[in-house]
């Protein structure tokens, strides 16, 4: 599993620790566009943002420390067998030397496992491929087995990592191939929740651009966050590029998808009012990034 290696968010100018706002279980979001390790060009979180001019399809929320949760996959290491995995007609999936060995015999052949998830949460998925022959490998983390694979199509051996938002309470980790007689081995399959309320955009044309800040086009660009009910005393603090710090108090954010499309170089949302000291600390923290 690839580590995220993220900082704790102490402002160099004020010494204020943003994490302290969420220390008592508060809900919300903490997005840092200058921390490129938290941003990806695609909503699946497979292509990092590394330079200005690139789209932003996923932003990871740091309010819960990006803690990685418990393993969701049963027998993802294939130590002695392939127990826990279902194989559909058109494929064979057997155990071989500590790995799962897959071969496609006809269209629709796949191996998969159902995973219990929380809707709206983001899960880090990794899978190691080897011995690929005869075609491409397709991997998906899907709400339906009739949906097209959404993680990777590859002929390159190695470990693939993605970060996918759950769309249903039951998701399926699945893999297959694009050609009959294609075969490969799989190992070290892992699915773990990344704690937090992460921002995403699945439509490629509606993704904002990273220009040293998150730059929405003012037309159709937007990011979405799935929240629980945050109530009616929500604080929304934003570093507005070239303008200043905006702090809105007494805001209401209900349960469901919250969409936003305003340029920012830092966004903090918390489901309570801030103290005067916290307000000053957040203001100083965001002012560094105007």
C-alpha positions as CSV (number, residue, x, y, z in Angstrom):
1,X,0.0,0.0,0.0
2,X,1.3,3.4,-0.9
3,X,1.5,5.8,2.0
4,X,0.2,9.4,1.7
5,X,3.0,11.1,3.6
6,X,1.0,14.2,4.6
7,X,1.9,17.1,6.9
8,X,-0.1,18.0,10.0
9,X,-1.0,21.5,8.8
10,X,0.7,23.9,11.2
11,X,1.0,27.4,9.7
12,X,4.6,28.5,9.4
13,X,3.5,32.1,10.1
14,X,1.0,31.6,13.0
15,X,1.9,28.2,14.5
16,X,-1.8,27.4,14.5
17,X,-2.6,23.7,14.1
18,X,-5.7,23.2,11.9
19,X,-6.1,19.6,13.1
20,X,-7.0,21.0,16.5
21,X,-10.3,22.2,15.1
22,X,-11.4,18.6,14.5
23,X,-9.8,17.1,17.6
24,X,-13.1,16.4,19.4
25,X,-14.7,14.4,16.5
26,X,-16.1,17.4,14.6
27,X,-17.2,16.8,11.1
28,X,-16.3,18.8,8.0
29,X,-13.4,19.1,5.6
30,X,-9.9,20.5,5.3
31,X,-8.5,20.8,1.8
32,X,-5.0,22.1,1.1
33,X,-4.3,22.6,-2.7
34,X,-0.6,23.3,-2.0
35,X,-0.2,19.8,-0.7
36,X,0.0,18.1,-4.0
37,X,0.1,14.6,-2.4
38,X,-3.7,15.1,-1.7
39,X,-4.7,15.9,-5.2
40,X,-5.3,13.7,-8.3
41,X,-6.1,14.5,-11.9
42,X,-8.8,11.8,-12.1
43,X,-11.6,11.0,-9.7
44,X,-10.2,7.5,-9.3
45,X,-7.1,9.0,-7.7
46,X,-4.6,7.1,-10.0
47,X,-2.9,10.2,-11.6
48,X,-1.3,12.7,-9.2
49,X,-1.5,16.4,-9.7
50,X,2.2,17.4,-10.2
51,X,2.1,20.8,-12.0
52,X,0.0,23.8,-12.9
53,X,-2.4,23.4,-15.8
54,X,-3.5,19.9,-14.8
55,X,-7.2,19.0,-13.9
56,X,-8.2,18.2,-10.4
57,X,-10.6,15.2,-10.1
58,X,-10.0,14.3,-6.5
59,X,-9.0,16.2,-3.4
60,X,-8.4,14.3,-0.2
61,X,-9.7,15.8,3.0
62,X,-7.2,16.0,5.9
63,X,-9.6,16.7,8.7
64,X,-9.4,13.1,10.0
65,X,-5.7,12.8,9.4
66,X,-6.2,10.6,6.3
67,X,-6.1,7.6,8.6
68,X,-6.2,4.3,6.7
69,X,-8.9,1.9,8.0
70,X,-9.2,-1.8,8.4
71,X,-8.7,-4.3,5.6
72,X,-12.0,-5.0,3.7
73,X,-10.8,-7.8,1.4
74,X,-11.0,-11.4,2.5
75,X,-8.0,-13.5,1.4
76,X,-6.4,-10.8,-0.8
77,X,-3.0,-12.4,-0.2
78,X,-3.8,-15.9,-1.6
79,X,-1.5,-17.5,0.9
80,X,-3.0,-21.0,0.4
81,X,-6.1,-20.9,-1.8
82,X,-8.6,-18.6,-3.6
83,X,-11.3,-18.9,-0.9
84,X,-13.6,-15.8,-0.8
85,X,-13.5,-15.1,-4.5
86,X,-16.3,-15.8,-7.0
87,X,-15.6,-16.7,-10.6
88,X,-18.2,-16.2,-13.3
89,X,-18.6,-18.3,-16.4
90,X,-16.0,-17.6,-19.0
91,X,-13.0,-17.6,-16.7
92,X,-10.9,-19.9,-14.5
93,X,-9.3,-18.7,-11.3
94,X,-7.1,-21.0,-9.3
95,X,-4.3,-20.9,-6.7
96,X,-0.7,-21.1,-7.8
97,X,2.4,-20.5,-5.7
98,X,0.8,-18.0,-3.3
99,X,-1.1,-16.0,-6.0
100,X,-4.4,-16.1,-7.8
101,X,-4.0,-17.3,-11.4
102,X,-6.7,-16.0,-13.8
103,X,-7.4,-17.0,-17.4
104,X,-10.2,-15.7,-19.6
105,X,-12.0,-18.3,-21.7
106,X,-14.8,-16.2,-23.1
107,X,-16.5,-12.8,-22.8
108,X,-17.7,-11.9,-19.4
109,X,-15.3,-14.1,-17.4
110,X,-14.2,-12.4,-14.2
111,X,-13.2,-13.0,-10.6
112,X,-14.7,-10.8,-8.0
113,X,-15.6,-10.2,-4.3
114,X,-18.4,-8.2,-2.7
115,X,-17.2,-5.5,-0.3
116,X,-19.4,-3.8,2.4
117,X,-18.9,0.0,2.2
118,X,-20.2,3.3,3.4
119,X,-21.7,5.3,0.6
120,X,-19.7,8.5,-0.2
121,X,-16.5,7.3,1.6
122,X,-13.3,6.9,-0.4
123,X,-11.4,3.7,-0.4
124,X,-7.8,3.1,-1.3
125,X,-7.5,0.0,-3.5
126,X,-4.3,-1.7,-4.5
127,X,-3.6,-4.9,-6.5
128,X,-0.4,-6.4,-7.7
129,X,-0.3,-7.9,-11.2
130,X,2.3,-10.3,-12.7
131,X,2.7,-12.6,-15.6
132,X,0.3,-10.8,-18.0
133,X,0.1,-12.5,-21.3
134,X,-2.3,-12.3,-24.3
135,X,-4.1,-9.1,-23.6
136,X,-4.9,-6.3,-21.1
137,X,-6.0,-6.6,-17.5
138,X,-9.1,-4.7,-16.4
139,X,-9.7,-3.9,-12.8
140,X,-12.7,-2.3,-11.2
141,X,-14.2,-1.3,-7.9
142,X,-17.8,-1.1,-8.9
143,X,-21.4,-0.8,-7.6
144,X,-22.6,-3.2,-10.3
145,X,-20.8,-6.0,-12.1
146,X,-22.4,-4.7,-15.3
147,X,-20.4,-1.4,-15.0
148,X,-17.2,-0.9,-17.0
149,X,-14.0,-1.3,-15.1
150,X,-12.9,2.0,-13.6
151,X,-9.4,1.5,-12.1
152,X,-7.0,0.3,-14.8
153,X,-6.6,-1.4,-18.1
154,X,-2.9,-2.4,-18.3
155,X,-0.4,-4.8,-19.9
156,X,2.2,-3.7,-17.4
157,X,3.1,-5.8,-14.4
158,X,3.3,-4.2,-11.0
159,X,1.2,-2.7,-8.2
160,X,-1.7,-0.5,-9.2
161,X,-3.3,1.9,-6.7
162,X,-6.6,3.9,-6.9
163,X,-8.9,5.8,-4.6
164,X,-12.5,5.3,-5.4
165,X,-15.7,6.7,-3.8
166,X,-18.2,4.1,-2.9
167,X,-21.5,4.5,-4.7
168,X,-23.4,1.7,-2.9
169,X,-23.3,-0.2,0.4
170,X,-22.1,-3.2,-1.6
171,X,-19.2,-2.6,-4.0
172,X,-17.3,-5.2,-6.0
173,X,-13.6,-5.6,-6.5
174,X,-13.3,-7.4,-9.8
175,X,-10.7,-8.2,-12.5
176,X,-10.9,-9.7,-15.9
177,X,-9.1,-9.5,-19.3
178,X,-9.9,-8.1,-22.7
179,X,-9.2,-11.1,-24.8
180,X,-9.8,-14.9,-24.7
181,X,-6.8,-16.9,-23.5
182,X,-5.4,-13.9,-21.8
183,X,-3.9,-14.7,-18.4
184,X,-2.2,-13.1,-15.4
185,X,-1.6,-13.6,-11.7
186,X,-2.9,-11.3,-8.9
187,X,-1.7,-10.8,-5.3
188,X,-1.8,-8.4,-2.4
189,X,-5.3,-7.1,-3.1
190,X,-6.3,-4.6,-0.5
191,X,-9.2,-2.2,0.1
192,X,-9.1,0.3,3.0
193,X,-11.2,3.4,3.8
194,X,-9.3,6.7,3.8
195,X,-10.9,8.6,6.7
196,X,-12.4,12.0,5.7
197,X,-14.9,13.7,3.5
198,X,-13.2,13.9,0.1
199,X,-14.0,16.2,-2.8
200,X,-14.3,14.7,-6.3
201,X,-15.6,15.3,-9.8
202,X,-16.3,12.2,-12.0
203,X,-17.0,14.3,-15.2
204,X,-13.7,15.1,-16.8
205,X,-14.9,18.3,-18.5
206,X,-16.2,19.7,-15.2
207,X,-12.9,19.4,-13.3
208,X,-11.2,22.6,-12.3
209,X,-7.6,23.3,-13.1
210,X,-4.6,23.5,-10.7
211,X,-3.0,26.9,-11.2
212,X,-1.2,27.2,-7.9
213,X,-4.8,27.1,-6.5
214,X,-7.9,25.3,-7.5
215,X,-9.3,27.3,-10.4
216,X,-12.9,26.7,-11.4
217,X,-14.0,28.0,-14.8
218,X,-17.2,29.7,-13.5
219,X,-19.3,27.8,-16.1
220,X,-19.7,24.1,-15.2
221,X,-16.7,23.2,-13.1
222,X,-17.5,21.9,-9.6
223,X,-16.3,19.6,-6.8
224,X,-18.7,17.4,-4.7
225,X,-18.4,16.2,-1.2
226,X,-20.8,13.8,0.5
227,X,-21.5,14.9,4.0
228,X,-23.6,13.7,6.9
229,X,-25.9,16.3,8.3
230,X,-23.5,19.1,9.5
231,X,-26.4,21.2,10.9
232,X,-27.0,24.9,10.9
233,X,-24.0,26.3,12.8
234,X,-21.4,25.4,10.2
235,X,-18.3,27.6,9.6
236,X,-16.9,27.8,6.1
237,X,-13.4,29.3,5.7
238,X,-11.8,29.8,2.4
239,X,-8.6,31.4,1.0
240,X,-9.9,33.2,-2.0
241,X,-6.9,33.7,-4.4
242,X,-6.0,37.4,-5.0
243,X,-8.9,38.5,-2.7
244,X,-8.5,37.5,0.9
245,X,-9.9,35.1,3.6
246,X,-13.6,34.5,3.6
247,X,-15.1,33.1,6.8
248,X,-18.9,32.4,6.8
249,X,-20.6,31.5,10.0
250,X,-24.0,30.0,10.9
251,X,-24.2,28.2,7.6
252,X,-26.4,25.1,6.9
253,X,-25.1,22.0,5.2
254,X,-27.5,19.0,5.3
255,X,-26.9,15.3,4.6
256,X,-26.0,14.4,1.0
257,X,-23.9,15.9,-1.8
258,X,-22.6,19.4,-1.3
259,X,-21.3,21.0,-4.5
260,X,-18.9,24.0,-4.6
261,X,-17.3,25.9,-7.5
262,X,-15.5,28.9,-6.0
263,X,-11.7,29.3,-6.5
264,X,-9.8,28.4,-3.4
265,X,-6.3,27.9,-2.1
266,X,-7.5,26.3,1.0
267,X,-10.9,25.3,2.3
268,X,-12.0,24.5,5.9
269,X,-15.5,23.5,6.9
270,X,-16.4,22.5,10.5
271,X,-19.8,21.8,12.0
272,X,-19.6,24.4,14.8
273,X,-18.7,28.0,15.5
274,X,-15.0,28.7,16.0
275,X,-13.7,30.4,19.1
276,X,-12.1,33.9,18.6
277,X,-8.6,32.3,19.0
278,X,-9.5,29.6,16.4
279,X,-10.8,32.3,14.0
280,X,-7.6,34.2,14.3
281,X,-5.5,31.1,13.8
282,X,-7.5,30.0,10.7
283,X,-7.3,33.5,9.2
284,X,-3.5,33.6,9.7
285,X,-3.2,30.1,8.2
286,X,-5.2,30.9,5.1
287,X,-3.7,34.4,4.6
288,X,-0.4,32.7,3.8
289,X,-2.0,31.3,0.7
290,X,-3.9,34.3,-0.7
